[in-house]
Amino acid sequence: MKKHFLNLLQDKPIIAAVKDLEKLEAAIDSPSDIIFLLNGNIFNLKNIVDRVKERDKNIYIHIDLMEGFSRDIVSLKYISNSIKPDGVITTKSSLIKITKSMNLFAIQRLFILDSLSVKTGISTANTTEPDSVELLPGIMPKVIKRIGNSTEVPIIAGGLIDTKKEVIEALNAGAIGVSTTNEKVWYE
């Protein structure tokens, strides 16, 4: 599964991130092979995942942002067995190993605010060993490079990415992909 994710990003490094469900169809129609779902609930999640998969796209759900689910092993089991996304995004380190044990791709989302959060992020990535980390904001090539040099975990840059230039800078700094809610960047 990890190799498949990395291969998809090698061909198309821009990930369509959807926080407004009105943009879901645009994400499905975009050239992106991967969709990060940042909104949904216990009632619509299965339908959303099925719609994305029907179009042969991969979908990774940000479990922390899904309404009606607790952030525990029972919810993850239900999501894995019944909803069947390709993976899970979470800020909760405790969910990474559980997610991986269910053969779901595990993405650790890290918010980088200062030098302490860089140090903590490196430690977290090296300890939990997610399949990938998503660094926010993604417009910090220096930080992408620093974390990339300090861990073996593939990096996705996300947040505040609004231009092709920022995508290129993140990729040149060592990110394997870039997630963005900016629809125009999906097509660049």
N, C-alpha and C positions, 0 to 999 in steps of 0.2 A: 504494500500500500504506500509506504514511504517513497519507494522508487517511482511509482506511478505519479504521485503528487509532484515530485521533483521533475519528472519528465514533462509533465504538462506545463510547468512553469518555465522550463527551458525553451519550449516552443512559443509560449505566450505568457510572458511574465506579469501581465496586468490582471489582477483579480477584481471582479466586480463585487463591491460590497454594497449590500442592500439594507438600509435602515428604514426606508419608507417603502412599504409594500406596494405602493402605486408604481414604483420603479422596478418591480420584480420582472415584469414582462420585458422591459428594456434590457435588463441584465441577462435574461435568458436569450434574447435576440442578439446580444452583443458578441463580439469575437472572443471574449473571455471564456476559457474552459472551466474556470473555477469561480464559484459564487460563495461569498461569506454572507451568511444571513445574520443580521443584527437586530431583527425584530420578528416577533411571532408569539404564538401562545399555544396552550394545550389543545385548543380547538382547531387551529388552522395549520399547525406545523406539518402534519402528515401530508396534507394536500400540497403544501408548498414544496416539500422535499420530492414528492412524486412528480410534480410538474417540471421541476428542474431536471430530474433524472430521466424523464421521458424524452428530453432533448439532448441526452448524452452529455450532460454537464455534471461536474462534481459539486457537491454542496457541503459546506462546513458551517455548523450552527454555533453561534455564540450562546452557550447554555446559560450564562449569567444574565442574559438579556431576554430570555424567553419567559413570558408570563405564565404562571400556573404550575411551574415545575420548581421543586426544591433543588438545591445544589447538593445532591447526595447520590449514593450508589444506586438506590432504587430508581430514581429518575433516569440516571444514565443507562441502567439495564432496560428500562422501558423504551427509551429513545433508541438504543442500539437494536433491540429486538423488534420493535414495532414500527418505528419511524424510518430507521436505516439510512441516516446521513452517511457521508463518507468520513466525516470527522467532527470533532468538537473543538471550539475555541473557548478558553476560559482564563480568567485572571487568578483562579483558585489553584494554587500549587497542589493541594491535596487531591484534586480531581484528575491530574495528569496521569499518574500511574494506573488509576482505576480505568480511565478512558482507554489507555493502551492495552490493558489486560482484556478488554472487550473487542480487541482488534479494530478499534476506531482510531483514526489519525488524530493525534493530540497536539493542539497548538496552544502554547502558553502566551497569553497576551501580557506584555510588559509596558507600563507607562514610565517613561524616562523623564524625570523632572529636574534632576540635579546629579552631581557626582556620586552621591550616596545611592541613588536609585540605579545608576549604572553598575556600581559594585554589587548591589543586591540582585540586580537582574542577571549578572554573570553567575553569581553563586546559585541562584534559583535554577537557571538553565542547566548548569553543570550537575546540580543535585537531582532535579526531577527528570532530566533527560527527555524533554518533550520531543516529538518528531520535528517540530519547528517552533520558533518563537516569532511573534509579531511585535515589533517595536513601534510605539507611538510616542510622540509624533514621528512620522517617517521622513521628515525633511532635515534630518541631522546626519549627513554622511560621516562626519567625524565619529559619532557615537556608533553608527552601524559598523564602521571599520573596527573600532575598539572592541565591541562585543564580539564581532566575528572573529577577531584574532584571539579571543580569550575563551572560546567555546567551539565545540564541533557541531553545534546545532544550527541548521539552516535558518536564515533570517528573512523575514518578510517585513518590509517597511509599510506602515499604515498611518493614516491620519495626516490631514493638512496637505495632501498631495493634490495639486491642482494643475500641473503643467507637465508636458512631455520632458522638459528640462529636469524637473524634480524627479521624475521616474528614472531618467538616465543617470542622474547623480546618485540616487539610491542604489541602483544596480551596479554602477562603477565602484561604489563603496563596499560592495560585497553582498548586498541583499540578493536573494534568489527570485524574489517577486515583490510586487507592490500592490497593496489593496487600497482601493479608493471608492468613495461613494460618488465621485465626480464623473457623471455620465460621459462627458466629452473626452475624458482621459481613457475610457474603456476602448475608444476607437483610435487612439494615437499609436 
